[in-house]
């Protein structure tokens, strides 16, 4: 299902302490990941390996791991 848009609150983006700890590049990747999550069949959730999520978001696995380490991206590959 294609959804037309999602609400974005700049103040929330700027005050998220975990996101602020990430590099500028990882914060940009997070926006791409949010777009993938927005388009997923199970809204806000993808049950894919990090490699597939990285490919779909046009991101590196290293940036996804950074987001996971900072507790921005929840879940992830075992190990």
KOLDO-759657 format. One line per 2 residues: their letters; for each residue x, y, z of N, C-alpha, C, O. Coordinates in steps of 0.1 Angstrom, whole numbers, plus 5000, padded with zeros to 4 digits. Each point is the difference from the previous one (the first is absolute). Layout:
# residues N
A	X/Y/Z/X/Y/Z/X/Y/Z/X/Y/Z ~ ...
This chain:
# residues 79
XX	5008/4988/5000/4992/5012/5000/5009/5013/5000/5009/5001/5008 ~ 4989/5007/4983/5007/5013/4999/4993/5010/5009/4988/5003/4998
XX	5019/5002/5011/4995/5011/5009/5005/5013/4994/5011/5001/4995 ~ 4981/5010/5006/5004/5012/4994/5011/5008/5007/5008/5007/4993
XX	4992/4992/5020/5009/5009/5007/5001/4995/5015/4992/4991/5004 ~ 5018/5014/5003/5000/4998/5014/5004/5013/5007/5007/5009/4994
XX	4988/4993/5018/5002/5013/5007/5015/5000/5005/5005/4990/5004 ~ 5001/5022/4995/5014/5002/5004/5000/5012/5009/4995/5011/4996
XX	5010/4987/5016/5001/5011/5010/5014/5004/5002/5008/4993/5007 ~ 4997/5018/4987/5014/5004/5001/5005/5001/5014/5011/4997/5003
XX	4980/5008/5006/5004/5001/5014/5004/4987/5006/5009/4999/5008 ~ 4983/4991/4989/5002/4986/5005/5013/4995/4995/5008/4993/5007
XX	4995/5010/4980/5012/4995/4993/5012/5006/5007/5010/4993/5003 ~ 4989/5020/5000/5012/5007/5006/5002/4997/5015/5011/5000/5005
XX	4978/4996/5002/5002/4997/5014/5002/4985/5004/5002/4997/5012 ~ 4998/4994/4978/5002/4986/5003/5015/4998/5004/5008/5000/4991
XX	4994/4997/5022/5014/4999/5005/5008/4989/4993/5011/5002/4997 ~ 4982/4987/5001/5007/4988/4994/5004/5004/4985/5011/4997/4996
XX	4980/5009/4997/5003/5004/4986/5011/5010/5000/5008/5000/4991 ~ 4992/5009/5018/5010/5011/5000/5014/4994/5002/5010/5006/4996
XX	4991/4983/5011/5013/4993/5002/5006/4994/4987/5012/4997/5000 ~ 4980/5001/4990/5004/4994/4988/5007/5010/4991/4998/5012/5001
XX	5010/4983/4990/5007/5009/4990/4990/5006/4991/4989/4995/4998 ~ 5014/5016/4996/4991/5006/4990/4996/4991/4989/4989/4999/4995
XX	5021/4992/5000/4997/4991/4990/4989/4989/5005/4991/4997/4992 ~ 5011/4999/5020/4990/4990/5005/4987/5006/5002/4989/4993/4998
XX	5010/5020/5006/4987/5006/5001/4993/5001/4986/4988/4999/4999 ~ 5020/5004/4991/4994/5000/4986/4995/4986/4996/4990/4999/4994
XX	5018/4991/5010/4996/4986/4997/4987/4997/5007/4991/4993/4995 ~ 5007/5012/5017/4988/4997/5008/4988/5006/4993/4989/4993/5000
XX	5012/5018/4993/4988/5005/4993/4997/4991/4988/4988/4997/4997 ~ 5022/4997/4997/4998/4990/4989/4993/4988/5005/4992/4994/4994
XX	5013/5001/5018/4994/4989/5007/4985/5002/5003/4992/4992/4998 ~ 5005/5020/5007/4987/5004/5003/4991/4999/4988/4988/4995/5001
XX	5017/5009/4988/4992/4999/4987/4998/4985/4997/4989/4997/4995 ~ 5020/4995/5007/4998/4985/4997/4990/4995/5010/4991/4992/4995
XX	5010/5011/5017/4990/4996/5010/4986/5005/4997/4990/4993/5002 ~ 5009/5019/4993/4987/5006/4996/4994/4992/4989/4987/4999/4999
XX	5021/4996/4992/4995/4993/4988/4998/4985/5002/4995/4993/4992 ~ 5008/5002/5020/4999/4986/5003/4986/4995/5001/4991/5008/5004
XX	5006/4979/4993/4987/4995/5002/4995/5000/5014/4989/5004/5003 ~ 5020/4992/5006/4997/5001/5014/5006/5013/5005/5012/5002/5003
XX	4979/5008/4998/5005/5014/5001/5010/5002/5012/4998/4996/5011 ~ 5013/5010/4985/5011/5003/5010/5009/4988/5003/5009/5001/5009
XX	4989/4988/4985/5007/4988/5003/5005/4993/4987/4992/4998/4991 ~ 5021/4998/5009/5005/4991/4990/5007/4989/5007/5007/5002/5010
XX	4991/4986/4986/5006/4988/5006/5010/4995/4990/4999/4988/4995 ~ 5011/5020/5002/5010/4997/4990/5014/5000/5007/5002/5006/5011
XX	5008/4986/4984/5013/5002/5005/5005/5014/4997/4995/5007/4991 ~ 5015/4997/5017/5005/5014/4999/5005/5002/4985/4999/5012/4995
XX	5007/4978/4999/5005/5002/4987/4989/5004/4990/5002/5008/4992 ~ 4986/4986/5009/4989/5003/4992/4995/5014/5003/4996/5008/4991
XX	5003/4996/5022/4995/5013/5003/5010/5011/4995/4996/5010/4995 ~ 5017/4987/5006/5010/5009/4995/4999/5002/4985/5000/5011/4995
XX	4997/4978/4998/4998/5001/4986/4988/5009/4996/5000/5008/4992 ~ 4989/4989/5015/4987/5007/4998/5001/5015/5003/4994/5008/4993
XX	5014/4995/5017/5002/5014/5004/5011/5007/4993/5002/5012/5002 ~ 5006/4981/4990/5012/5006/4994/5010/5004/5010/5006/5010/4998
XX	4996/4981/5012/5009/5004/5011/5010/4989/5002/4999/4989/4995 ~ 5011/5014/5013/5010/4991/5004/4995/4992/5013/4993/5006/5008
XX	5012/4982/4993/4997/4992/5012/5006/5007/5012/4994/5000/5011 ~ 5018/5006/4987/5006/5007/5011/4991/5011/5006/5000/5002/5012
XX	4994/5006/4980/4991/5010/5005/4988/4994/5007/4995/5006/5010 ~ 4999/4983/4985/4989/4994/5006/5004/4995/5014/4993/5001/5010
XX	5019/4993/4991/5005/4995/5013/5002/5012/5010/4998/4999/5012 ~ 5007/5012/4982/5001/5012/5009/4986/5004/5005/4999/5003/5012
XX	4991/4997/4980/4987/5004/5004/4995/4990/5011/4993/5003/5009 ~ 5010/4984/4989/4996/4990/5009/5007/5001/5014/4994/4999/5010
XX	5019/5004/4989/5008/5002/5012/4995/5012/5009/5001/5000/5012 ~ 4994/5010/4981/4995/5012/5007/4986/4999/5003/4994/5009/5005
XX	5000/4979/4993/4986/4997/5003/4990/5008/4993/4989/5003/5005 ~ 5015/5001/4982/4990/5006/4992/4993/4990/4992/4987/5000/4999
XX	5020/4991/4995/4995/4988/4992/4998/4989/5010/5010/4996/5006 ~ 4978/4999/4995/4997/4989/5009/5000/4987/4993/4996/4999/4988
XX	5009/4990/5019/5000/4987/4993/5013/4999/4992/5009/5008/5001 ~ 4992/4981/4992/5012/4999/4991/5004/4985/5000/4994/4992/5006
XX	5017/5006/4986/5005/4987/4999/5005/4994/5013/5005/5008/5008 ~ 4993/4979/4994/5005/4994/5012/5015/4999/4999/5006/4998/4989
X	5001/5005/5022/5015/4999/5000/5006/5013/4996/5012/5002/4999
